[in-house]
Amino acid sequence: MPTSVAPRSGAPVLVTGASGFIGRHLALRLLREGRAVRLLVRDPARLDPELAAAAQVLRGDLLEPASLLPAVRGCGAVFHCAGNVATWDREQAYRAVNVDGVAHLLQALAANQAEGVAAPARLVHLSTVDVYGYPAQPADESARCDGGAFDYGRSKAQGEALLREQATRMGLSWCVLRPANVMGPHSPFIERIGAELHGGLMLLVDGGRADCGFLYVDNLVDCMLWAESAPQAHHGVFNVRDPVGVSWQRFVHDLRRGIGGRGVVLKLPYALAEAGAQLLQAGHRVLRLPGEPLLHPLLVRMFGRTCAHDTSRLQAAGAPLGRVPYEQAMQHGVAWFLQHQAHRAAS
């Protein structure tokens, strides 16, 4: 186990996926802490203005291996946040980013090593608890990890396994974090569920009794920064969620009340929701309809099975957990949603 894994002094920290939700929050935190930040993005126009103005921005794509070489050259640490996180997509699309994209990133690091360029002190890879495939009971990191029945979880499990094997062979220090459902400003959960609660239809499976695996984005960033430098994180794999248990019923109730939502909340038993989801998914595929079905099995599992997987290993390693409490995190999410809605209405 390394005794010191601090990034080289002055070397930039590379963040992939900074135009997305989690990468954005991480990159902003790094900048505000005075770090030299390098961003690999496909479309710089989508970046937060603060990031665009203060970070080193390199245009690149995980699907274009040559574009990754300048991004990894000389970086002191790598946070790999980029990924295809859509809840509805083709298997090939998930695999291209979440598996092949990881391979291309490692190939770029290997190419730099071959030229004598110093390797990053730590590679922090953002995975997901979806690798467990939505089991009926909470899982720890020793549980089966193949993604289950869903293409997204399978692709993330494959990408994670690829990274662990190849990065170890390359002599890199790495850490894999498996976050639960990440909430906060700009969160797809806040945006999509908030929109339905604002004036649409929101489904609760089994009355929303399942734990949503709540994880506030700033609390996740705390763990990511810990994973960058902590000796205990070397070759570590950790589930990440906030210590407090939050059911989907509580989350939906608090968000609906906070935004003053008037949408309808429909409660369905798990078996009925699963049967309806299978029918809607089959019809959607047979008719080759565009977009995502209103309901499909992945959503039923997400809302009907626990997402509160075991974090004992992360706690034992001494990682910071739950610095921002649930109530404050919800307030931040509500404030962002209301501001976001007002901006959309004005435009």
N, C-alpha and C positions, 0 to 999 in steps of 0.2 A: 504493500500500500504506500503511495507517495506520501512523503512527509510535508511537501510543499507543492502546491499546484497553482500558485498565483500566476496569472498571465504575465508575460514579459512586459516590463515597464515601457509604456508608450505604444505598445503594439495594439492595433485596433481590434475590437471585438466584433466578430461577424454575426449578424442576425439575418436569417432567412425568413421570409414571410412577414416582413414588417408592415406591409399594407393590409394585413389581416388583423383580426381582433387581438389575439394574444401577443403576436409579434410586435404590434403597435405599442401596447402597454409596456412590454419589456424594453423596447428600444428607447422609449421616452424616459423610462426610469434610468437606464444606463446614461443617457445624455445628461439628465438632471443631476446625476452623481459625478459628473465631470469626466466620464469615460470617453475615449475615442471610439466612435461607433461607425461601423461599415455595414451598409444594407445591400442585400441582393434582392432585387424586385423585378418583376416582369414589366410593370407599368408605373414608373415614378410619379405619374400624375395622380395616382391614387393614394400617395403618401400623405400623412398628417403634415401640415405646413411647417410645424416645428422641426420635424424630422428632415424634411426636404431642405430646410435652410441650414441645419447644423450638422447633419451626418454626412459621411461620404457615401454617395448613392451610386451603385453600379447596376446597370441594366443586365439582367440575365435570366435564365430559365433552367429549371432542373432537368428539362427534357433536352437541353442543348449543352452537352458536356463541355464544349470548348468555352462557353460563356462563364463557367464556374471557376476556371483557373485564376483569373485576376482577383476574384472575390476571396478565395482562400489563401492567397499568397501573403505570407507574413502576418497572418492574424494570430492574436494571442489566445483566443478562445472562440468557439463556435457554438451558437445557439441555433439548432435546427428546428424552426417553428413552422416552416412551410409544409403544406399538405393539402390534399383534397379531402375536405371534411363535409362534403355535401351529404345530406340524408337520402338523396335519390340520385344515383348515377350508374353508369355502366361499369362492369368489372374491369374492363380494359382501362377506363379513365382513372379509376382508383389506383390500379397497379402502376400505371405510367408515372404517377407522381409519388405515391407512397412507398413503392418498392424500387422501381427503376431510378427515380429521382434520388433516393438514398444512395444507390450504387454509384450514380454519377458524381455525387458529392464526395464520396470516399475515393473514387478514382482521381478526382482533382487533387485531393489531399495527398494521395500516393504519388502523383506526378510531381508535386512540389517536393516531397521527401526525396524522390529520386534525383532531384536537382540540388539537393543539399539545403533546401529551405527548412527552417525550424518548424516542427509540428506545433499545433495549438496545444496549450497546456491541458485543456479539457474540451471535449465535445459533449454538449448537453442536447439530448434528443427528446423531443416532445412526442410521446406516444399517446395512448388513451386506454381507459378501462374497458373500452369496447373490445379489446383483444380477448376478454374472457367470454364474449358471446352472450351476455345477459343470463347468467345462471340464476337459479331461484334463491340462492343464499350468497351473502357477501364472500368475495374471494380474496385470498392473499396472493402474494407474488409467486408462490410455488404452485398455484392452481394451473390447470390446463389453459393454454394460451394460444388458440388457433383462430380466434375471431368468430367461431360458431357458424351460424347460417348466413351471415351477412357479409357482403363484399367489402364494405368499408373496414369492418373489424378484421377481416382476413388480411386485407392489404396492409393494415397497420401492424398486425402481428408478423407478417412476412418481412416488412421493412425493418422492424425492430430486431428480428432475429438476424437478418443480414448485417445490420450495423454492429451488433454485438460480436458476431463471428469475425467479420472482416476488420473492424477497428482493433480488436484484440490482436489479431494476426499482424496488423501494422504497428503494434506497439503504442497505440493511442490510449490515452485515459478518457473514458467515456462514462456518462451517466444517463440512464433512461428514466424519464418521469412519465407516469400514467395518470393524467388528471381525470377526474370525474367530470361533471357538468359545470363548465366555467361560466359564471355570470358576471354582470357588471356593465358599465357603459360600453356601447357598441357590440354587446353580446348578441349573437343570433337568437339565443333563447329569449332574452328580453325583448328584442325586436319582433320576433314572430309570435310569441305568446302574448306579448303586449298588444299587438295589432288585433289578434282575435278577441282578447278581453275588452279592447276598446270599443269594438262594435261588430264582432263576428261570432264564431262558434268555437269554443274550447272544449276539448274532450278530456275528461278525467277517467282513467281506467281504475276499476275497483274503488271508486270514490277518492282516488288520489292517496291511498294509504302508503304506497311505496315511497321509500326515501329517495329524494332526487339527487343525492350526492352533491350537495351544494358546495361550490368552490368559487370564492370571490377572486377575480382576476388579479388584484394586487397581492392577495395571499399566495397565489400561484407564482407570481413574479418573485416574491420573497424566497420561495423554495428553489426557483430556478437560479437565482443568484447564489444561494447556499450551495447548490449542486455544482456551480462553476468552480468553487474553490475548496470545498470541504474535503479533507482526506477520506472521510467516511463515504463519500459519494463515488469514489473511484470504483468503476465497474459495478456500480449499484443500480438496481431496478426498484422503483418505488411507486406505489399507489399514492395519489395526492387528492385530498379533499379537506374541507374545513372540519374541525372537530365536532361542531354542532350538527345534530340530526335535524333535517328539514324535509318534511313530506311534500309531495307534489300538491296536496290539498292546501297546506299552509302557504307554499310559495305562490300558488295561483290566487289564493285569497288575498295575500298581502300585496301582490302586484296589482290585482284588480282594484283593490281599495285605494292604493297609492295613486293610480292614474285616473281614478274616477271612471273606471270602465263600465260599460253597459252591455257588453257582450253576454251571450248565453253560455253557461257552463253545463255541458251534458255529461252525465255520469253513466258509464256502461260497465257491466261485469266483464272480467278479463276474457272469458270464453266468447262472449258475444262480440267484443271489440276485435278479437283475433279473427273470428270467422268473417266479420265485415271487412277487415283489412285484407284478408286473402282474396275475397271476391273483388274488391276494388282494384287491388294490384293486378289480378289476372285480367280484368276487363281493360285496364289501362294499357297493358302490354299487348293484348290481342288487337285492340283498336289503334295501337301505336299513337296514343295521345301525347301531346307535348306537355312538358312540365311534370310536376310531382303530384301523385294522387293525394286527395284530401286525407286519406288514411292508408297506411300500409304496415306490414308486420314489424318493421324496425321501430316505428313510432309506438306501436303497442308495447313492445318489449321495453322501450326506453321509459315509458310512463307507467308500466305495469309491473316491472321487476326492479329490485333494489339496485341503485347505482352507488350505494354507500359501501364501497369495498374497503377492506381492512388496511389501516395505515400504521399498524404497530411497528413495522420495520422503519418507516420514516421517522416516527416518534423516537424510537430507540437510537437512531442515528443522530439525533439532536437537531433536526431541521426545524425552522420556525413555522409554526402552524397557527392559522386563525388570528393573525394580528388585528385585522379589521373584523369586528363582530358582524353577525348576520344582519341585525337591524340597521346598522350603518351602511352595510353593503347594499341592502335593499333600497335604502334612501337614495344612494348614488345611482342605482339602476333606474329608479323611478324618475329622478330628475333628468337623467339623460334621455329617457324615452319621451318625456313631455317636451323637452327642447327639440328633439328629433322630429316629433310630430308637428310642432309649430313651424319648424324650418321647412318641412315638406309642404305644409299647407300654404306657406308664404310663397313658395316657388311654383 
